[in-house]
Amino acid sequence: MRILRISKVRTFLVGIMLMTSLLCRCSQVQAEQEGDYTYTVTTGEAQITGYTGAGGVVTMPGALDGFPVTSIGDNAFFQCTGLTGISIPQGVTSIGIGAFSGCSSLTSISIPQGVTSIGLLAFDSCTSLTSISIPQGITSIGDEAFVGCAGLTSINIPQGVTSIGDYIFFQCTGLTNISIPQSVTSIGNEAFDGCSGLTSLSIPQGVIKIGDGAFAGCLGLTTITINSATTTLENSADIIPAATTIIGYDPSTAKDYATKYNRKFDVISTANDVTGTGVAATLITYTQSIIKCP
């Protein structure tokens, strides 16, 4: 049911993306061509809007007809199935919606420092992509950015990213390792749904909310550590698999969830909070909040 639902959502979104792209190309500045690339120019800066080359390993140009390339537009490399590797030049600051969606042969990509945003569905169904390095400085990663990247085994989300969006790693079945930074405050609906290769996960103290189905289908997930006593978990049995042991504080919202949905629960020792100001302080705050004064 979940896979059917996400498939319908993806089909709808891709359709909207394509229609929007076509409308934009008809109503805005006429695209120019240099070599294998089409592009538009706004305020002296070029945005790559399309690629007509043969594929293989591609090094994108830093400038087109003398205009510096600063962005990769929506659907620019959409379903370029012959593309196996790509290097993005310094100076690019954004990767658009569906920019590399359906590039099923893409195995590697180099994203430079300076990129600050990755759009919705940017790497959707890049099934051969095994790893990707996301540089410091990125603050926004769109929903479903890596959905269906079944070959992806590890990813490092940099400090500064504040949210992990809905379906962002949906059905990344090969994913075995992921690092979530302290800057993250929310994990979206079904963000890791179907990531059956994950075996353990640590949710940092700053995460305020975990969405519905966030870890549903993570059948290999043996433990999940929730390092805050007050993280809100949606009122649903689908968030964490039945066989997963939840590790958290007592009392805590994590323990409340485990009790309500019959999950095994282990207690974190407050000795792990070596600073005395982090998760232990959160625990004290939560404990105080539930004490009723006479």
N, C-alpha and C positions, 0 to 999 in steps of 0.2 A: 504493500500500500504506500509506504514512504517513497519507494523508488518510482512508482507510478506518479505520485504527486509531484516529486521534484522534476520528473521528465516533462510533465505538462507545464510546470513553471518555466523550465529552461526553454522549451519550444516557444512558449509565448514571449519570453524575454528576448530570445534570439530574433524572433520575427519583428518585434518592436525595434530592436537594435538596427536591423537591416533597413526597415522602413524609414527610421529616423536618419540613418546615414544617407540614404538616397535623397530624402527631402532636403537635408542640409547641403548636399552636393549640388542640388538643383537651385537652391535659393541663395547660396553664399558664393564667395569668390570661386571662379573657375579653377579647377585643379590644374597644376602645371606638371610636366613630366621631365625628369632627368634620369637617364639610364633606366634602371629597373624600378624606379620609384615615382609615384605621383605624390604631389604635395600642394598645400596651400600656404600662403604667406599672410600673416597678420602682424601689423606693427613691426615689420622687419624681421620676423621670426618664422621659420618653416615648421609646419606640422606634416609628418608623413601620413598620407591617407590611403596608400595602397602600394602593393608590391607585385611586379609582373615577372620577376626573375625565375630561374630554373630551380632555385632552392639550394640544398646543401648547407655548408657552413657559411654564414653571411655576416659580414662586418658592415653595419649600417654607417653611412657617411655622417660626418659631423656638420656638414653644410651642403646645401643644394643651391646651385646657381648663386653662390655667395651668401645665401641666407643661412644663419645658424639653425640647426635642427634642435628644437626645444621640447617637442612632444611627439608621441606616437598616437595617432588618432584612433577613434572607434573603428573596430573591424579592419584595421590596416593590413593585417596579415591573416585575416579570417580564412580558415581551412586551407592554408598553404601547406599541404600535406608533404611536400618535398623538402621542406625546411628541416634541417637536422641540428643546426646550432646557430646562435645569433649573438652578436656582441653589440650592445647599445652604447652609443658614444657619450662621453662626458658632455654635459650641457643639457641633456634631456632631463626634464623635471616631472613628467607625468606619462603614464601608460594608460591608454583609453579603454573604454568598455569593449570587451571582446577582442582586444587587440591581437591576441594570438590564439583565440578560440579555435579548436579543431585542428591545431597543428600537431597531428598525431605522431609525426616522426621526430619531433623536436626533443632532443635528449639533454641539451644544456643551454643555458642562457646566462649571460653576464649582465647584471644590472649595476650601473655605476652609482657612486656617491652623487648625491644631488637630486636623484629621483625622490619625490615626496609622496606620490600617490600612485596606487595601482587600482584600476577600475574594475567594476562589476564584470565577472566572467572573463577576466583578462586572459587566463590560461586554461579555461574550460576545456576538458577532454584532451589535454596534452598528455596522452596516455604513455608516451615513451620518456617523459621527463623524469629523471631519477633524483635530481637534487637541484636546489635553487638557493642562491645566497641573496638574501634581502639586506641591503646596506642600512647602516645607521642613517637616520634622517627621514626615513619613510614614516609617516604618521597616519596614513589612511590606506587601508586595503579593502576593496569592495566586497560585498557579499558574493559568494560562489566563485571567488577568484581562482581557486584551484580545484573546483569540483570535477570529479572523475579522473583526476591525475593518478591513475592506479599504479604507475611505476615509481611515484615519488616515495622515497624511503626516509628522508629526513629534511627538516626545515627549521631554520632559526629565525624566529620573529624578533626584530630588534627592539631595544628599549626605545620608547617614544610612541609606539603603537598603543592606542587606548582601548580598542575593541576588536574582538575576533568576530567577524560578521556571520550572518545566517548562512548555513550550508557551505562555508568557505572551504572546508576540506572533505565535503561529502563524498563518500565512496573512494577515498584515497586508501585503498585496501593494502597497499605496500608500505604505508607510513608506519615506521617503528619507533621513531624518535622525534620529539618536538619539544622545544624550549619556549615556555611562555614567560615573557618579561614581567617585572614588577609593575610596569606602567599600565598593564591591561586592567580595565575595570569591569568589562562585561564579555561574556561568551554567548554568542547568538544561538538561535534555534537550530538544532541539528548540525551544529558547526563541525563536529567530528563523527557524525552518524556514518556507520559502515566502515570506520577505520579499524578493521579487524586485526591489523598487525600491531596495534599499540598494546603494550603489556602493563605499563605503569605511567602515571601522569601526576604531576604536582601542580595544583592551582594556587597561584600566589595570593598573598594576603590582601592585595588591593582589589581583587575581583569582588564586585558588589553583587552581581547577578549572573546566574547560569541559566540559559534558556531551555525551553522544552526540547527534549530529544537530543540534547547536546552531545551525549556519548552513546546514544542508542546504536545498537549494531556493532559496538566495539567488543566483539565476542572474546577477544584475547586479553581484554583488560582485567588484570587480576587485582590491582589496587589503584585507588585514586585518593590522593592526599589533598584535603581542602584546608589551607593554612589560615583560615579566618573563622572565627566563631559566628560571624553574622552574615556570611554570604547567603543571598536569597536563591533558593532553588525552586523552579516552577513546580506547581502542584500537580505533578505527573510522575507516574511510575516509569516513564520512558526515558528519563534523563540519564540514569546510570543502570547498566545491565544488572540482572538479578544475581549473577555469580561474582560480581565485583565487590571487593572489600573496600568500604569507605573508611579512611583514616582522618580523624579530626579531633576536635576538642569536646570535652564534656563539662558543662553543657555547651551546645552549639546547634545551629540550624542544620548542620550536616548530620548530627546525631538524631535530631528530630526526623529528618528525612529517612534515615536508615531504619528508625523504629517504625515509622508509618508504612514504609514499603518493604519491610522485612529484608533489609540488607544487613550483611555482617558488618560490624563496626568495631574498629580498634581506636584506642585513644592515643593521641600525640602527647608525649611528655613535654611539659612547658620548659624543661631544661634545654630543649632544642632552640629556644629563643635566647641566644647568647647575649643579645644586646639589652634584654630586659625591657625593651620599648616597643617591640613589634607585635607578633602574634599573641604573646602573653598579655600584652596591654589590651589587645582586642578582646581576649578572653575575659579579662577583668571587667571591661566595659559591658560586655554582654551579660556577665553574671550579675553585675550591679543592676542592670536594666530589668532583670526578672525578679529581683528581691522586692518584696512588698513590705513597706514600713508599716508598723502597727499604728 
